[in-house]
Amino acid sequence: MKSLRSVGIIGTGSYVPERKVTNFDMEKIVDTSDEWIRTRTGIGARHFAADDETTSDMAAKAALKAMEAANVTADEIDLIIVGTLTPDMLLPSTACLVQDKIGANGSAAFDLETACSGFIYAMEVGRNFVATGMYNKVLVIGAEKLSSFLDFEDRATCVLFGDGAGAAVLGPVEDGKGILSSELGADGSKGMVLKIDAGGCKMPASEQTLKDRLHYITMDGSEVFKFAVRIMGSASLNVVEKAGLTLDDINFLVPHQANMRIISAAAKKLNLPLEKVQINLTEYGNMSAASVPVALDQAIREGKIKEGDKTVLVGFGGGLTWGACVIQW
Ligand code: UT7
């Protein structure tokens, strides 16, 4: 789509809860080892939210930091989009809870569920509202409290995920800057490889669903892995081409943080050494929709992304879904 207005990120923020849980801590919970987790995934630790800390609490903290960085007040926010698969409640939306917590009452607000691709999807939806001139400032957030949906008897999933939130404020930017190109996609035929069976209308919560542990995430890891390696590479290359650029133009990669082997494969496709890739799964694990915005905020605050740089953001997740974009800073 040819944008009517160029749209970019004008501020980012992130929040990761205090409680750090190392692989050695996980060894005490399930039959696993630091060595297995590190060599198969690259993950060294994850952070879990406090019992009384919710997805919207973390999202609001990240949002306020992004608004501060963007120099935008709550009454300037026109729309809030929260990408999450772990909402506080089924109703109301987490975006409405965040709106209240940050004092942006009156703005439009909704959730978007594309699992780990949530932030990139939210960015693209938000971009279109700003590009058309309907809104000026859109707050996009990826936030998750996955620890509430992990089966701590399933070693194949519980060691992988962590909690956190990342946010960005989108607004009009000068022509030639901002989001240059993007791609969103989904393959619903593979929806069942990453799922939470119960709690929806198909299988409402019951004594039986609780007994059968059906309210937790289950995953066919190797199916997701194969899909991820393929799609992270192809989506990254597609957005570079759509932006009219070559691989030599790309300075930095901010990928979804599921597995170091998946990240390395994407970096290789873009001809980027790992020093040009933001990696935080070593400390935070896979935070689903929060992974990309937290990594982006870190890269910006650490000075790894500079004015004039061209950065690829790419992610994939349950659905199965994927998303990618190129940003010119
Ligand atoms: O954000 C999107 C969500 N998820 C992902 O992106 C995950 C994508 N998939 C992956 O990252 C990888 O497939 C995993 C890390 C999940 C698994 O790695 P793998 O190399 O595909 O291992 P596997 O599932 O084939 O399991 C290999 C072995 C099995 O034992 P056997 O059957 O070979 O004896 C598992 O039982 O590793 C065993 N295993 C574990 N051992 C120690 C599985 N989980 C663990 C564990 N600790 N935590």
Boltz pocket constraint, residues with backbone or C-beta under 6 A from the ligand:
constraints:
  - pocket:
      binder: B
      contacts: [[A, 31], [A, 32], [A, 33], [A, 36], [A, 37], [A, 40], [A, 41], [A, 116], [A, 155], [A, 156], [A, 157], [A, 159], [A, 194], [A, 219], [A, 220], [A, 221], [A, 222], [A, 223], [A, 224], [A, 225], [A, 228], [A, 258], [A, 259], [A, 286], [A, 288], [A, 316], [A, 317], [A, 318]]
      max_distance: 6.0
